[in-house]
Amino acid sequence: MNWTLLIIAGLFEVGFASCLGKAKEATGNNYYWWMGGFLFCLTVSMILLYKATQTLPIGTAYAVWTGVGAVGTVLVGIFVFKEPSDFWRLFFITTLIASIIGLKFVTH
C-alpha cells in the first residue's frame, strides 16, 4: 500500500511542477488558479510522501518520489510544453525508470 501512496505522491509532484509551468505563462486570475493548484498538489504530495516513509526507508522513498516526479515532469514537458525529446533525453529517462523499478525490487 505504501508503494502505491509513494507513486501517487510522485504524480502529485508532477502536478505541482506542471502548475508552476502553467503559472509562469498565466496572467490575471488564471495565475492564481495555477498557483492554487500548485499549493494543493504540493500539500498532497508531501502528506503522501510522509505516509509512505512511515514504513519505507526514507532514502528509497525519496529517490522513488523524485524519480517518479522527474519522469512525469519530463513527459509533461514533452507532450504539453513541447520541450525537445531527443534520443539522449529519452535514454536517460528510461534509465531513471529502470532505477526506480530496481529500488522497488531491492527494498524490503
Stockholm file with secondary structure:
# STOCKHOLM 1.0

chainA/1-108         MNWTLLIIAGLFEVGFASCLGKAKEATGNNYYWWMGGFLFCLTVSMILLYKATQTLPIGTAYAVWTGVGAVGTVLVGIFVFKEPSDFWRLFFITTLIASIIGLKFVTH
#=GR chainA/1-108 SS CHHHHHHHHHHHHHHHHHHHHHHHHCCTHHHHHHHHHHHHHHHHHHHHHHHHTTTSCHHHHHHHHHHHHHHHHHHHHHHTSCCCCCHHHHHHHHHHHHHHHHHHHHCC
#=GC SS_cons         CHHHHHHHHHHHHHHHHHHHHHHHHCCTHHHHHHHHHHHHHHHHHHHHHHHHTTTSCHHHHHHHHHHHHHHHHHHHHHHTSCCCCCHHHHHHHHHHHHHHHHHHHHCC
//
